[in-house]
Structure formats: structure tokens, C-alpha cells
Amino acid sequence: MEVFTKFFNQTRKPEGFLGKIMVSTMNPGHAQMADWGFSHLPIIDPAEAADFGCGGGRNAGELLKMYPKAHVTAIDYSEISVAKAKDQNKKAIDTGRCTVLQGDVSNLQLPDAKFDLITAFETIYFWPGLEKCFAETARVLKPGGYFMICNESDGTDPTSLKFEKIIDGMKNYTIQEIETVLMKTGFSQITSDHHPSKPWITVLAKKRS
Ligand SMILES: C[S@@+](CC[C@H](N)C(=O)[O-])C[C@H]1O[C@@H](n2cnc3c(N)ncnc32)[C@H](O)[C@@H]1O
């Protein structure tokens, strides 16, 4: 595998030297899109929030700022992402407001109905089976809890489709595809948005009560 391909494959699960470089680009590289995504969250006051596929942990930090009373759990299956997310949120970890866990969203070692809010930025492309992973997300959400997905690909833009050919196991989804799986896995009241000039999308759903 040539270096270019190897490097971009680090977006799926950062590992080794190239993974460290990739993770260091994620926080600044995704900030603008993530902030657009955050603007779609309803006014809520979650006690327990989580960011799945947290990468470098910047978005867990944003959740901590947005919801000063919340405890935030950041989860990623990459050891390198977990280390970076811990470093990024050190103060909040030390004060007991943040926990960073290594885990796979397809099989979380977490109790049912733990979270009021779960976010997932730039990560569902890599989840092993959307239906299984959304069902697992629904399991750990409280009834009425929110799940927000934010992707910089709308599933049809040529750049992202090109990356699908380079990155093993990557799948870009359209809003409609995401909504269909959410409906099947216990979510309702789904609202979606497409950025006016970029292929960015957000999908916000509520776990059925
Ligand atoms: C492109 S990065 C995005 C990171 C971060 N959310 C952001 O927006 O900057 C994708 C992250 O999702 C993680 N990831 C992918 N599949 C996962 C899974 N099944 N369980 C947990 N983490 C996963 C990867 O390890 C990687 O850190």
C-alpha cells in the first residue's frame, strides 16, 4: 500500500506513526463542520452526554463547554485517538466531568439508557454495520434522548466517493439512507439538514419513548 493510501486509511482507525499524525489533524480539520453540526442541537440540559468515534476529543470538549452541568463520555476504538482525546480533555477528566473510553460502538460495554445525548462526527462511515451500531446507540440512550450525526459527505459528493475507493470499509451515506436505518433501530422525530454550499449533513433523531 503506498504512503498516501496508508495515510488516509488512518481515518478509519488511527494506528502507529501515521495514525498519530492523522489524529493530530482531526481536531482542527473538522472544527468548522463540527460547529455547524453543534448549531443543530436543540436546547437541552443533558446530565450524561457522549461523543462516539471521538478521534482527538475536540468535540467532547465542545460538549463540556455547551453543557456545563453534564458529564461527557468520549469513546473511540483506536488507542491513539483515546490517548489524544484524554490529553485534549485532561482538566475535565481530572475534575471528574469527562471520561474517555476505548470501545467499539458496535458492542459497547455500557449499561442500557445511560445517555441523554450522543453525537457522532465524521465517524459513521467506518462503523461495522450501520443497523447494528445504531441499535447499540439506541440501547445506551435514555428514552427521549437525542442522537446527532454530522458528516462532511452527503453520500453523493465526488470527493468523498473517491475516498470510499481508497479507505478500506468506508461507506458514505445519504440523509435518506441514514434516516431509514434510524427509523428501523428505535428512533423517531428525525430532522436533517444539508449545508447550503458544502456537502455537509446533520441528522438529529430522538430515541422513541
Ligand atoms: C475521521 S475520525 C473523526 C474523529 C472525530 N469525531 C472528529 O470529527 O474529528 C473517525 C474516528 O472514528 C473512530 N471509529 C471508527 N469506527 C469506530 C467504531 N466502530 N467504534 C469506535 N470508534 C470508531 C476512529 O478510530 C476515528 O478516531
The ligand as an ORCA input file, in Angstrom:
! r2SCAN-3c Opt
* xyz 0 1
  C     -12.410     10.560     10.825
  S     -12.214     10.262     12.542
  C     -13.299     11.507     13.248
  C     -12.928     11.839     14.655
  C     -13.757     12.934     15.327
  N     -15.117     12.510     15.564
  C     -13.728     14.197     14.541
  O     -14.776     14.618     13.980
  O     -12.652     14.800     14.418
  C     -13.113      8.766     12.819
  C     -12.925      8.214     14.196
  O     -13.921      7.216     14.419
  C     -13.317      6.133     15.095
  N     -14.126      4.917     14.854
  C     -14.415      4.369     13.657
  N     -15.163      3.267     13.815
  C     -15.366      3.125     15.151
  C     -16.054      2.163     15.934
  N     -16.670      1.115     15.383
  N     -16.051      2.317     17.294
  C     -15.393      3.369     17.863
  N     -14.716      4.301     17.160
  C     -14.710      4.188     15.817
  C     -11.895      6.066     14.513
  O     -10.997      5.359     15.331
  C     -11.551      7.549     14.380
  O     -10.918      8.055     15.535
*
